[in-house]
Amino acid sequence: MKCLLFNALHYCVSLATTRHMLKELKRAQSYVGTNKATCGCCMKSTHGLPCAHELGQWNILNMAVRLNTIHPH
């Protein structure tokens, strides 16, 4: 099954934003999973981006990240 996680964001967010989210996705895949307590939600509070546990949930459900989940700084 193909990962659709970032399809909706193609050409809508910067490369830096994509890299931040990929880093968070790797955190989710390695040890955070979908556990909000383990995540800490730092990316959401500091950058306005989906954090590891959210990306982990969406990845498991094979859902795309919606543009409205990213804070428009």
C-alpha positions, 0 to 999 in steps of 0.5 A, a space after each residue: 500500500 502506498 503512503 499518501 501522507 503528504 500528497 495533499 501538501 504537494 506544492 503547498 508547503 515549503 521544503 523545510 516544512 516537509 523535512 520537519 514533518 518527515 522528521 516527526 514521522 520517523 519519530 512516530 515510526 521509531 518510538 512515539 507511535 500514536 501515544 500523545 504522552 510520549 510525543 510531547 507535541 513540541 512540533 505543534 506548539 513550536 512550529 504549528 505543524 502536525 506532531 509525531 503522534 498525529 502523523 503516526 495516526 494518519 499514517 496507520 489509517 493511510 490518510 493524507 495530512 490536510 493543509 488546514 492542520 498546518 498553522 499559516 504563519 
